[in-house]
Amino acid sequence: MNYNFDETIERRNTYSLKWDGAELIKQFGITDRYDEDTIPLFTADMDLPVAQPIVDALHKTVDHRIFGYTILPDAYFEAIQKYFHKRYDWAIDKEQIVFSPGTVHALNIAVKALTEPGDGVIIQRPVYPPFTSAVEGNGRVVKNNALVMDEDGRYSINFEEFEELAKDEDTKLFIHCHPHNPTGRVFTPEESKKLADICKRHNVTIIADEIHGDLVRNDQTFTPMVLAADETDHIITCTAINKTFNVAGLHCTNVIIENEDLREKFTVELGMQLPTPFTVAALIAAYTEGDDWLSQVNEYLDGTLEWMQEFLAEHMPKVKVRIPEGTYVMWLDFRGYGIDDKEIHDRIYNKANVILEDGTMFGPEGAGFQRICIPSPRPLIKEAMERIAREFEDLN
């Protein structure tokens, strides 16, 4: 089946956080302006239709007309196992799979289950804001191993500093974002192995958020950390259909935990969590019949990212940007305009009426940056970028 991702699907009045959540978005401090003319591109949520097999599976679930308490059937686990074996040659045992109603929830559970108040947790800023809140919100201490950006805008890891942080006796956990959000890095197997080796050497547990792992460029290869590492019993991996298949509203994360002791601590803290019948149906359909859709959506994202790079070079040449190796976010460097974050924000959010995310939300290292999520019909992205470009014409 061929999908038309240029099609505009009206999402207003569908309970969408992105399109209907004006008051909540204002409360989050993302923007002061949000009206019927706003274009929201701030959240990792596709405005693209999902795979038809998922739609068919959900229709079948609705047609049953009963939506009671739901178990995880063997078909659920088998779908996960077959998908990751086929895509990554990753053999996952059924008992290693723990269901969680979301990745941010899983990160918070891991912090509470595997550390004590006052313990240190390594993160790598600029990074997805809930990483920081999962640490500080649970009374733990952020150990920031900031990624290092070179003159071409590519980020790398300061391994020397990472090991110094891991050596600290109070450092117990490393929350790894891979592919990295917002920088778009897909770390090499060598980089992943080095991180895993350091953590193993210093008894630091890793929870790897790999939920964007299926969304990579056609010239990139994503390798799960557990497949790059020599020793893996200290690694916990979060996988999900939420980002890959655009079903974030169904709340479905699967946490892969090889180590029995870690798995027990995690599941005790997690408590009993039941999926919805829609979650089960969607995952089975996505992982067994969604490959064609995923291939097409990745190709479409590649095209949009290339268009973005060309548009910025022509119309906003002072913005530095790289096509991300993975994810569908772009990390836009506005520092070349020589204006402060407040003015950057005002020109984009209030005057252009486009909502992105201020770089400072991802840590101090994000000053002068904006994050844009581009998984929307390309005509919508073009309209948003044309609006933004007009507000910066006087500074080019």
Phi, psi and omega in degrees: 000134177263133182257141177259093183278354173281348181295133177268120178253121181294120182252352177293147181065033175236019181068025182284127175302318185294318188255337182245358188264040185307311184295318180294320180296322176293320178296325178293346181082016181285322182205157172261339181250129173204113182220190185292348180257002182289140171251109182268119178230039188259344187237152182281079188210115184287142170262030183247146180294143181283171180299139182301322177301328177291315178302314181298318181295322180289322175300317180299321179294317178297317184296340177292329171077007175228130186231062184275187176305141192232140177261173172260106183283168178303324181299330178295308180294320180296323178297317178297311183299313182293321182297310184286332175290317181291318187278324186233000186058040182253114179271116182244126176282146183305317185291347179279349187267121179240124180282137174224142179280053178132152183282318178300320176301316181296321179297317179295320178298317180298316180299315182288326184280329191248000177223170177244157176309134181094345178292156179266142178230125181278133168227167184235093180281154000290132185214158179318122188308322180298344174296314179295315182292329178295330179276298186290327180292343178251017174077022176256176188245128177288128169249104188269115172258079188300135174292151184252125181262132177271181186293344178267003178085009179267137183261146177222172185261134172275090186292326180298313177294321180303316181292323178298319178293320181293331180293331182304134183298332182273358178277119186241340189214147173235121176263113187256129179253112187210117355302152189278131179247112026250003189284341178081007180291135165255109186289144180288158175304326179294319177294316180297318179299318182296317176298314181297319180296316180299314181295320178297318183297330186245019175058043177253124178282146179246132165244114185261115175275103184243031187286348174262011188297336180273352185253080182230162182289160185291347177256013182241156175233125177266129177242116176305144183303322183294339178272345178268334186277151175283318178243137190232000186286357176254010184248129173247134184239130173264123174240161182195153170271351190303308181281311185305313189249013174059051178229042183302329181290351180265355171053077184219100173240141175241123184258122183262115185232106182287317186286122184297321181294315177296321181296320179294316180297319181294312184291327176296315179292324181295320184075184181286124178232124180248140176279172169268160176298333179291322178300311182298313182297318182294316181296314181300316180294316182298312186281341179258337185226011188260002186299318183296314178300315182298320178298317180291321182290323177295321177296320179294317178298318178303316180296319179294319179296319177296318178299317180301313181298317179293318180297314181296319180300324182275318190253339179222064189296344179276353175274122176267135182206145172243146170292124182295145177290330178212171185077179173238035175246150174241141184251101190265125182262105181266006187296338179296344180278348176068026177241161185277172183300324181297318181287322176304311180301313184298318182294323184275308191278319185268315184276310178283338180062043175239133181258118172248209171227127178299136182300331181294343175295339183263007180121166180303333180294348181269005180301130179089359181250162171224142174256132176238136175260125190251012181277062179230164175308137185301324176302324179291318177298318179298316179298316181298315182290325177295321176299312182297315182301321180298327182282351179246004183303321185290349183254355182288000000 
